[in-house]
């Protein structure tokens, strides 16, 4: 009887660890895939959370990101 309860708790712990790992990997993959397009907004968000109220995104990066989104959306329509 005691062995079954311990095994169940171990399984639940393993499942929770797997969920945490998968949740942590997703943002790393997004940042790696989209590179500079998301680094700017992340930088601004981090600076604003840190108290820098006049932080602004780089307009060239924002423009490039918008162009990429428009290209992606137009390819979906086709």
N, C-alpha and C positions, 0 to 999 in steps of 0.2 A: 504494500500500500504506500509506503513512504517513497518508494522509487518512482511511482507514477506522478506524484505531485511535483517532485523535483524536476522531472523530465519536462513536464508541462511548463513550468516556470522558465526553464532553460530555453525551451522552444520559443516562448513569448519574448524573452530577452533577445534572442537571436533575430527574431522578426523585427523587433523595434530597432535594433542596430542596423539591419539592412535598410529599413525605411529611412533612417537618419542619413545613412551613406548615400542613398539614391537622391534624397532631397539636397544634399550638399553637392553632389556631382552635377546636377542640372545647371545651376548658375555658372559653374566653371566651364561647362560645355558651351553655353550661350555666349559667354564672354570670349572664349576661344574662337568660336565660329564667326562671330560678328566683329571681333577685334575693335578697331577704333570707333566704330559706329556706336558702341555702347560704353566705351571708356569715358567719353566726354560727359554723358549724363550721370554716370556713376561718380565721376570726380566732382561734379557740381553738387550732387546729393550729399556726398561725404563732407565736402567743404561746408555746405549749409548746415548739416547736422553738427559740425564742429564749431559753428558760430560765425563763419565768414558769410555775411549776408549779401555782399556785393559780387558773389561768384556767378559767372555767366558761362554758358557753354560756348565752345568754339564754333562760330557760325559756319565755317567750311566743313567741319565734321557733321554738323546738323544738316546742312544742305546735301552732303553726300549720302547721309543716312536716308533722307527723304527721297532722293533719287532712286536709291536701291529698293525702297519700299514700293515706290511707284512701278519700277520695273517688275518686281515680284508680283504685284497685283495685276499688272497688265498681262503677264504670262499666265496667270490663273484664269483670266477671262477667255483666253484663246483655247 
